[in-house]
Amino acid sequence: MEGIIELHNNIIFYLCIILGLVSYIFFNVITVYNNSKIAYKYMNHGQFIEIV
């Protein structure tokens, strides 16, 4: 029983670390993309792959 509890604690610990890192990266990508001064008028968003 102690082994299962230890496994649960380890899984939750690493899951929280991964969730925190992914949230941090996601937040930075959104803020940098919104604050960028480059015009994205030539961005196609995968238009070629949709045609194929």
C-alpha positions in Angstrom: 0.0 0.0 0.0 2.9 2.4 0.8 4.3 1.7 -2.7 1.0 2.8 -4.4 0.9 6.0 -2.3 4.5 6.8 -3.2 3.8 6.2 -6.9 0.8 8.5 -6.7 2.8 11.2 -5.0 5.6 10.9 -7.6 3.1 11.0 -10.5 1.3 14.1 -9.1 4.7 15.8 -8.5 5.9 15.4 -12.0 2.5 16.1 -13.5 2.4 19.5 -11.7 5.9 20.3 -12.9 5.0 19.5 -16.5 1.7 21.4 -16.2 3.5 24.4 -14.8 6.1 24.5 -17.6 3.6 24.0 -20.4 1.4 26.8 -18.9 4.4 29.1 -18.7 5.4 28.4 -22.3 1.9 28.8 -23.6 1.4 32.1 -21.7 4.7 33.4 -23.1 3.8 32.4 -26.7 0.5 34.1 -26.5 1.9 37.4 -25.0 4.8 37.5 -27.4 2.5 36.8 -30.4 0.1 39.5 -29.3 2.7 42.1 -28.6 4.7 41.5 -31.8 5.1 44.5 -34.1 5.5 42.2 -37.2 2.5 42.1 -39.5 1.3 38.6 -40.1 -0.7 39.3 -43.2 1.2 36.7 -45.2 0.5 33.9 -42.8 -1.5 31.1 -44.4 -2.3 28.9 -41.4 -1.8 25.7 -43.4 -3.7 26.7 -46.5 -1.5 24.5 -48.7 -2.0 21.3 -46.7 -5.8 21.9 -46.6 -5.8 22.1 -50.4 -3.8 18.9 -50.8 
